[in-house]
């Protein structure tokens, strides 16, 4: 009998890549990624739980998301690719992603990386929520329902 190799990546109950969300309004949900700026990064270990949370939120009909990255020490290439893919996925479902970034090193990574040019960046969660609320209201106003009868 051969020994099984240890599982790759974090365990399902591992707190090394904390991801949580909170519905801040009827339309907008804030997804918080990371909590300890000395340890946390948006990387290969964080990407999987982030994608799972996004899938859960889309299943709930939530497609206006704010990603709060203020608790992160670094965003690597996997994190950047995940942000771009989540943004495209949300747009395909009639939604949008706004990313909150305050760390100067992380902001410089976003400015340098060409793949992230389509992302909307904000300096604070409140501003991001206001922006999405306004855009969500504009989308709702454009939806025309056919007359009854």
C-alpha atoms as a printed R data frame, in Angstrom:
    type eleno elety resid chain resno       x      y       z
1   ATOM     1    CA   UNK     A     1   0.000  0.000   0.000
2   ATOM     2    CA   UNK     A     2   1.462  3.370  -1.023
3   ATOM     3    CA   UNK     A     3   1.240  6.437   1.152
4   ATOM     4    CA   UNK     A     4  -0.981  9.258  -0.037
5   ATOM     5    CA   UNK     A     5   0.828 12.566  -0.672
6   ATOM     6    CA   UNK     A     6  -0.223 15.438   1.577
7   ATOM     7    CA   UNK     A     7  -2.941 17.671   0.113
8   ATOM     8    CA   UNK     A     8  -1.732 20.757  -1.749
9   ATOM     9    CA   UNK     A     9  -2.784 24.259  -0.704
10  ATOM    10    CA   UNK     A    10  -4.502 25.360   2.490
11  ATOM    11    CA   UNK     A    11  -6.927 23.114   4.289
12  ATOM    12    CA   UNK     A    12 -10.618 24.047   3.899
13  ATOM    13    CA   UNK     A    13 -10.758 25.276   7.495
14  ATOM    14    CA   UNK     A    14  -7.404 27.046   7.309
15  ATOM    15    CA   UNK     A    15  -7.538 30.690   8.449
16  ATOM    16    CA   UNK     A    16  -4.361 31.602   6.542
17  ATOM    17    CA   UNK     A    17  -6.392 33.217   3.752
18  ATOM    18    CA   UNK     A    18  -9.322 34.958   5.430
19  ATOM    19    CA   UNK     A    19 -12.132 35.998   3.120
20  ATOM    20    CA   UNK     A    20 -15.407 37.362   4.432
21  ATOM    21    CA   UNK     A    21 -18.268 39.406   3.074
22  ATOM    22    CA   UNK     A    22 -20.938 41.749   4.317
23  ATOM    23    CA   UNK     A    23 -24.034 43.050   2.545
24  ATOM    24    CA   UNK     A    24 -23.815 46.816   3.056
25  ATOM    25    CA   UNK     A    25 -26.965 47.631   1.142
26  ATOM    26    CA   UNK     A    26 -29.697 46.013  -0.876
27  ATOM    27    CA   UNK     A    27 -27.391 46.027  -3.889
28  ATOM    28    CA   UNK     A    28 -23.762 46.158  -2.740
29  ATOM    29    CA   UNK     A    29 -21.642 43.553  -0.958
30  ATOM    30    CA   UNK     A    30 -18.157 44.164   0.439
31  ATOM    31    CA   UNK     A    31 -15.731 41.248   0.244
32  ATOM    32    CA   UNK     A    32 -12.825 41.637   2.677
33  ATOM    33    CA   UNK     A    33  -9.652 39.834   1.717
34  ATOM    34    CA   UNK     A    34  -6.957 39.520   4.361
35  ATOM    35    CA   UNK     A    35  -6.761 40.897   7.862
36  ATOM    36    CA   UNK     A    36  -3.122 41.057   8.947
37  ATOM    37    CA   UNK     A    37  -0.935 43.307   6.767
38  ATOM    38    CA   UNK     A    38   2.219 41.544   7.958
39  ATOM    39    CA   UNK     A    39   1.163 38.083   6.798
40  ATOM    40    CA   UNK     A    40  -1.681 38.249   4.295
41  ATOM    41    CA   UNK     A    41  -1.382 38.398   0.541
42  ATOM    42    CA   UNK     A    42  -3.737 37.930  -2.365
43  ATOM    43    CA   UNK     A    43  -2.025 34.919  -3.895
44  ATOM    44    CA   UNK     A    44  -2.635 31.350  -5.052
45  ATOM    45    CA   UNK     A    45  -3.838 30.339  -1.582
46  ATOM    46    CA   UNK     A    46  -6.286 33.226  -1.335
47  ATOM    47    CA   UNK     A    47  -7.604 33.031  -4.898
48  ATOM    48    CA   UNK     A    48  -9.502 29.772  -4.400
49  ATOM    49    CA   UNK     A    49 -11.569 30.960  -1.406
50  ATOM    50    CA   UNK     A    50 -12.191 34.301  -3.140
51  ATOM    51    CA   UNK     A    51 -13.571 32.553  -6.228
52  ATOM    52    CA   UNK     A    52 -15.786 30.387  -4.008
53  ATOM    53    CA   UNK     A    53 -17.186 33.462  -2.231
54  ATOM    54    CA   UNK     A    54 -17.866 35.197  -5.564
55  ATOM    55    CA   UNK     A    55 -19.688 32.101  -6.874
56  ATOM    56    CA   UNK     A    56 -21.775 32.020  -3.673
57  ATOM    57    CA   UNK     A    57 -22.630 35.720  -3.991
58  ATOM    58    CA   UNK     A    58 -23.612 35.358  -7.650
59  ATOM    59    CA   UNK     A    59 -25.838 32.459  -6.599
60  ATOM    60    CA   UNK     A    60 -27.506 34.875  -4.178
61  ATOM    61    CA   UNK     A    61 -28.031 37.351  -7.018
62  ATOM    62    CA   UNK     A    62 -25.360 39.732  -5.678
63  ATOM    63    CA   UNK     A    63 -23.339 41.162  -8.571
64  ATOM    64    CA   UNK     A    64 -22.180 44.583  -7.313
65  ATOM    65    CA   UNK     A    65 -19.062 43.834  -5.282
66  ATOM    66    CA   UNK     A    66 -16.431 45.868  -3.486
67  ATOM    67    CA   UNK     A    67 -13.180 44.012  -2.853
68  ATOM    68    CA   UNK     A    68 -11.542 45.518   0.225
69  ATOM    69    CA   UNK     A    69  -7.800 44.869  -0.053
70  ATOM    70    CA   UNK     A    70  -6.773 47.239   2.748
71  ATOM    71    CA   UNK     A    71  -5.738 44.329   4.989
72  ATOM    72    CA   UNK     A    72  -3.228 42.938   2.513
73  ATOM    73    CA   UNK     A    73   0.535 43.140   2.477
74  ATOM    74    CA   UNK     A    74   0.888 42.144  -1.204
75  ATOM    75    CA   UNK     A    75  -1.077 41.228  -4.309
76  ATOM    76    CA   UNK     A    76   0.839 38.848  -6.548
77  ATOM    77    CA   UNK     A    77   0.206 37.852 -10.172
78  ATOM    78    CA   UNK     A    78  -2.390 35.235  -9.187
79  ATOM    79    CA   UNK     A    79  -4.273 37.864  -7.185
80  ATOM    80    CA   UNK     A    80  -4.189 40.283 -10.119
81  ATOM    81    CA   UNK     A    81  -5.455 37.644 -12.547
82  ATOM    82    CA   UNK     A    82  -8.208 36.675 -10.100
83  ATOM    83    CA   UNK     A    83  -9.331 40.309  -9.825
84  ATOM    84    CA   UNK     A    84  -9.496 40.657 -13.610
85  ATOM    85    CA   UNK     A    85 -11.422 37.389 -14.014
86  ATOM    86    CA   UNK     A    86 -13.878 38.266 -11.230
87  ATOM    87    CA   UNK     A    87 -14.432 41.678 -12.831
88  ATOM    88    CA   UNK     A    88 -15.200 40.064 -16.205
89  ATOM    89    CA   UNK     A    89 -17.467 37.487 -14.578
90  ATOM    90    CA   UNK     A    90 -19.441 40.156 -12.753
91  ATOM    91    CA   UNK     A    91 -19.821 42.230 -15.922
92  ATOM    92    CA   UNK     A    92 -21.113 39.127 -17.719
93  ATOM    93    CA   UNK     A    93 -23.778 38.910 -14.986
94  ATOM    94    CA   UNK     A    94 -24.711 42.593 -15.285
95  ATOM    95    CA   UNK     A    95 -22.612 43.620 -12.301
96  ATOM    96    CA   UNK     A    96 -19.399 45.376 -11.446
97  ATOM    97    CA   UNK     A    97 -16.335 45.168  -9.222
98  ATOM    98    CA   UNK     A    98 -14.687 48.087  -7.408
99  ATOM    99    CA   UNK     A    99 -11.363 47.425  -5.662
100 ATOM   100    CA   UNK     A   100 -10.349 49.340  -2.525
101 ATOM   101    CA   UNK     A   101  -6.570 49.744  -2.327
102 ATOM   102    CA   UNK     A   102  -4.692 52.043   0.052
103 ATOM   103    CA   UNK     A   103  -1.180 50.548   0.181
104 ATOM   104    CA   UNK     A   104   1.227 52.530  -2.032
105 ATOM   105    CA   UNK     A   105   3.193 49.437  -3.101
106 ATOM   106    CA   UNK     A   106   0.004 47.659  -4.127
107 ATOM   107    CA   UNK     A   107  -1.226 50.743  -5.995
108 ATOM   108    CA   UNK     A   108   2.036 50.830  -7.937
109 ATOM   109    CA   UNK     A   109   1.568 47.176  -8.912
110 ATOM   110    CA   UNK     A   110  -1.895 48.030 -10.252
111 ATOM   111    CA   UNK     A   111  -0.496 50.970 -12.215
112 ATOM   112    CA   UNK     A   112   2.341 48.925 -13.716
113 ATOM   113    CA   UNK     A   113   0.337 45.807 -14.607
114 ATOM   114    CA   UNK     A   114  -1.500 46.331 -17.893
115 ATOM   115    CA   UNK     A   115  -4.076 43.618 -17.217
116 ATOM   116    CA   UNK     A   116  -5.681 45.631 -14.416
117 ATOM   117    CA   UNK     A   117  -6.365 48.808 -16.417
118 ATOM   118    CA   UNK     A   118 -10.071 47.985 -16.630
119 ATOM   119    CA   UNK     A   119 -10.481 47.772 -12.854
120 ATOM   120    CA   UNK     A   120 -12.090 50.584 -10.891
121 ATOM   121    CA   UNK     A   121  -9.932 51.500  -7.887
122 ATOM   122    CA   UNK     A   122 -11.048 53.505  -4.844
123 ATOM   123    CA   UNK     A   123  -9.251 54.702  -1.725
124 ATOM   124    CA   UNK     A   124 -12.067 53.808   0.682
125 ATOM   125    CA   UNK     A   125 -14.946 51.384   1.125
126 ATOM   126    CA   UNK     A   126 -17.547 54.133   1.633
127 ATOM   127    CA   UNK     A   127 -16.609 55.807  -1.655
128 ATOM   128    CA   UNK     A   128 -16.684 52.463  -3.481
129 ATOM   129    CA   UNK     A   129 -20.146 51.629  -2.109
130 ATOM   130    CA   UNK     A   130 -21.473 55.068  -3.134
131 ATOM   131    CA   UNK     A   131 -20.059 54.584  -6.622
132 ATOM   132    CA   UNK     A   132 -21.660 51.152  -7.041
133 ATOM   133    CA   UNK     A   133 -24.977 52.334  -5.590
134 ATOM   134    CA   UNK     A   134 -25.087 55.154  -8.130
135 ATOM   135    CA   UNK     A   135 -24.124 52.891 -11.032
136 ATOM   136    CA   UNK     A   136 -26.594 50.230  -9.885
137 ATOM   137    CA   UNK     A   137 -29.393 52.813  -9.780
138 ATOM   138    CA   UNK     A   138 -28.451 54.006 -13.274
139 ATOM   139    CA   UNK     A   139 -28.602 50.413 -14.561
140 ATOM   140    CA   UNK     A   140 -32.014 49.885 -12.939
141 ATOM   141    CA   UNK     A   141 -33.332 53.081 -14.529
142 ATOM   142    CA   UNK     A   142 -32.255 51.831 -17.973
143 ATOM   143    CA   UNK     A   143 -34.130 48.545 -17.639
144 ATOM   144    CA   UNK     A   144 -37.404 48.884 -19.507
145 ATOM   145    CA   UNK     A   145 -40.222 46.559 -18.569
146 ATOM   146    CA   UNK     A   146 -42.783 45.779 -21.264
147 ATOM   147    CA   UNK     A   147 -46.271 47.195 -20.707
148 ATOM   148    CA   UNK     A   148 -48.839 44.805 -19.264
149 ATOM   149    CA   UNK     A   149 -51.644 43.744 -21.411
